Amino acid sequence: MRKSATKLTSLRNRIEAVDAEILSAIAKRAKLAALVGEIKIERGLNPLDSVRKAVQKKRWAALARKMKLPAKLASRIYTLLHDHAISVERSMKL
């Protein structure tokens, strides 16, 4: 029983470390998206590029399938990240 509890704690600690890596990657992505937003403002482009969004959603779904993850999960995550990036870009225009 004790060995099982130690293994459980170890696995949870590893999950928490991966969670921190995920959030770090999201923060890096957000900084890059802000830079993209600056370029879009300079060029007078709309924050939302529907064609690119559709291409990226398909790309994410393909990557998810390759990694044996549900494509629907990847789509939901991408949508959250994309929506955040668009809201940042739109707030930069103000």
C-alpha positions in Angstrom: 0.0 0.0 0.0 2.8 2.5 0.9 4.7 1.7 -2.3 1.5 2.5 -4.3 1.0 5.8 -2.5 4.6 6.8 -3.2 4.2 5.9 -6.9 1.0 7.9 -7.0 2.6 10.9 -5.5 5.6 10.6 -7.9 3.3 10.4 -10.9 1.3 13.4 -9.7 4.5 15.4 -9.3 5.5 14.5 -12.8 2.1 15.6 -14.1 2.5 18.9 -12.3 5.9 19.4 -13.9 4.4 18.8 -17.3 1.6 21.2 -16.4 4.2 23.9 -15.7 5.8 23.2 -19.1 2.5 23.5 -20.8 1.8 26.9 -19.2 5.3 28.1 -20.0 4.8 27.1 -23.6 1.4 29.0 -23.6 3.1 32.1 -22.2 5.7 31.9 -25.0 3.0 31.5 -27.6 1.1 34.5 -26.2 4.3 36.7 -26.5 4.8 35.5 -30.1 1.1 36.2 -30.9 1.5 39.7 -29.5 4.4 40.3 -31.9 2.2 39.0 -34.8 -0.4 41.5 -33.6 2.1 44.3 -33.8 2.9 43.4 -37.4 -0.8 43.2 -38.3 -1.4 46.6 -36.9 1.6 48.1 -38.8 0.2 46.6 -42.0 -3.4 47.4 -41.3 -4.5 43.8 -41.2 -7.5 42.3 -39.5 -6.6 40.4 -36.3 -8.7 37.4 -37.6 -7.4 35.5 -40.5 -10.1 32.9 -41.1 -8.1 31.0 -43.8 -5.1 30.6 -41.5 -7.4 29.6 -38.6 -8.9 26.8 -40.6 -5.5 25.5 -41.8 -4.2 25.6 -38.3 -7.2 23.7 -36.9 -6.6 21.0 -39.4 -2.9 20.9 -38.6 -3.7 20.6 -34.9 -6.1 17.8 -35.5 -3.5 15.9 -37.6 -0.9 16.4 -34.9 -3.3 15.2 -32.3 -4.1 12.0 -34.2 -0.4 11.4 -34.8 0.1 11.7 -31.0 -2.9 9.4 -30.3 -4.9 12.2 -28.8 -8.5 13.1 -29.7 -8.7 15.6 -32.5 -11.6 17.2 -30.7 -9.4 17.9 -27.7 -6.8 19.5 -29.9 -9.5 21.6 -31.6 -10.8 22.9 -28.3 -7.3 23.8 -27.0 -6.5 25.5 -30.3 -9.7 27.5 -30.2 -9.0 28.7 -26.7 -5.4 29.7 -27.6 -6.5 31.4 -30.8 -9.4 33.3 -29.2 -7.0 34.6 -26.6 -4.5 35.7 -29.3 -7.2 37.5 -31.2 -8.5 39.3 -28.0 -4.9 40.4 -27.3 -4.5 41.6 -30.9 -7.8 43.5 -30.8 -6.9 45.2 -27.5 -3.6 46.3 -29.0 -5.5 48.3 -31.6 -7.3 50.4 -28.9 
